Amino acid sequence: MKETKAIGDFCTNGKGSRIVIIGNGISGITCARHLRKRDSAAQITIVSGETEHFFSRTALMYIYMGHMKYAHTKPYEDWFWEKNRLCLVHDWVTQVDFEQKQLQLKQQEPIPYDTLILALGSKTNKFGWPGQDLKGVQGLYSFQDLESMEAHTQNCARAVVVGGGLIGIEMAEMLRSRKIPVTFLVREQRFWDNVLPKEEAELVGRHIREHHIDLRLGEELDSILEDEAGNVRAVMTKAGEEIPCQFVGLTAGVSPNIDLVKNTALEVNKGILVDAFFATNIPDVYAIGDCVEYRTPPPLRRPVEQVWYTGRMHGETLARTIAAEPVPYKPGPWFNSAKFLDIEYQTYGQVPNTWEEPVDSFYWEHPDGKKCFRALFNSESRQLQGINAFGLRLRHAFFDEALQQHTPVEAVMERLQEANFDPEFYDRFHPQILQAFNTQFGTSLKPKKNKKKGLLAIFGL
């Protein structure tokens, strides 16, 4: 493999500490950038066999759909890395020698390190289905997955997507953009109902069917059948139905990609075990991003978190620790955002699929069935616990403040117009939402005027 110019120019030059990052996703790159800001002398090397340059993983689907080219998904120009003395090594790591503090590479010379940062990402879940490794059967996580999907759907008459999460709906949308019929097998009785409350799950399910996707709820994959050339030819469901297809998307979640460090001295469980500073059990070895499992999760957080924004926060937090400005990871209230086809989704705080007293719920849904708003709160203290929003754009800062300040739900509802982030001339729904809240709880709340003046108030900023 041809070495990049950067390797010869500055990878092995310099007098600072040798910091090596495995993985060029959002976690590793954020860490590298913030390290360089704090340490001008460090030798920072980023190793990835996936791509030479950092790209936006969430934009993979838009390459397939023809909305973007790969070059458009790179947040930084190719000259950025050399200018900032961030050495890029495009190769796969085959072994980590923790005792000798050295990485073995597939095609290049070993790389020594003083500090190692593991940002290994995720991998597609497979549950031992017969035929799961056939040609034309895959997940969607890496750039190589995108290339494989491109190759195996060229003459696809029908596809089957297995698993009802966010990657599944993205893959179904990608396939439908090329007019490929899609059957969507979801084990649960409602779409993503292990995460979403009943009403939201049903809203998404209706929307999927409106986009001519054959959504099969309560259907499980049994096996994947092959043709004489080793390609997929059909799937068999647990109910005994054979569905002919030429492509199968496995989207039943992802898990930490820890194969490289299994059976080593590094302590792992589901992911690489880290403390509040992302330190592992081995000195000078840290881990961040999707591959991480917290030994003691932050309040109201799960041990493994695999979303873009947590990876970014991991990278920035660890950079401060390595640069002798140690801070523990304190992510604040949970939030996430996504799209279900053309319906935008946001969640802030804690909104599980079910709840018990003293938690109470307010739910509003627009008559068109494509917009909804839910607020969960403590019925005794009135404190807001979390919100879901579909088809509405709401400000993260508004709800982050409300949750951290333990704001009563009534105060949130009265100021809901301040949270609106829809573009100018879009319809505003906060009056309808507030009226519905008053009706459900017998209150007489009224919108509170925005305290901001002048143009900021005019433009809703």
Secondary structure, DSSP 8 states (H G I E B T S, - for coil): ----HHIIIIIS--SS-EEEEE--SHHHHHHHHHHHHH-SS-EEEEEESS-SS---GGGHHHHHTTS--GGGG-SS-TTHHHHTTEEEEES-EEEEETTTTEEEESSS--EE-SEEEE---EEE-----TTTTSBTEE-S-SHHHHHHHHHHTTT-S-EEEE--SHHHHHHHHHHHHTT--EEEEESSSSTTTTTS-HHHHHHHHHHHHHTT-EEEET--EEEEEE-TTSBEEEEEETTS-EEE-SEEEE-S-EEE--GGGTTSSS-BSSSEEE-TT-B-SSTTEEE-GGGEEESS--TT--S----HHHHHHHHHHHHHHHTT--------S-EEEEEETTEEEEEEE---SS--TTEEEEEEE-TTSS-EEEEEEETTT-BEEEEEEES--B-HHHHHHHHHTT-BHHHHHHTHHHHB---TTS---HHHHHHHHHHHHT--------S--HHHHHTT-
